[in-house]
Amino acid sequence: MNWPRILLTPLGLLLMAWGTVTPVLGLFGTETTGRVTDTRRLNYERNEPLRNRFNYSINYRFSTRDGRVVDGTTNMLGSFSKVPALRQDHALQIRYFPIWPVINSPSIQARPNIEHLVVLIGGWFLVFGLWRRKKSGRRSSAGRGSRSLPPR
């Protein structure tokens, strides 16, 4: 058994799902307005040349058209003054699937971009690219100096 292939295939499927669902959500999802309920700065500063950029965890709540209340969470990167929706009770545009509102994202993150394509291709490679048979470097014994006679 080839355990790396077996373990990497589910990861590839997840990457393909994320690379497909997020742009589809941005293109065809329903948009509504949600409210930020909680904001947390994660406990580390990024080791980059640009200082004061942190990862923020943002929790939000929105109502669907049929009245269901759904909670969501996302991560954003930036300084406190540059990242939109870091203050509680701030309005935030949310995109969601009406059939299954648990799949949702802030509109600013649901736009299709090159990142989604790269993740989709990486997932495809993990699922299908690893299962290709490699050509062996061996040649058949008939091709190495032993000539067979032609049939009569």
Secondary structure, 3 states (H helix, E strand, C coil): CCHHHHHHHHHHHHHHHHHHHHHHHHHHCEEEEEEEEEEEEEEEECCCCCCCCEEEEEEEEEECCCCCEEEEEEEEEECCCCCCCCCCCCEEEEEECCCCCCCEEEHHHHCCCHHHHHHHHHHHHHHCHHHCCCCCCCCCHHHCCCCCCCCC
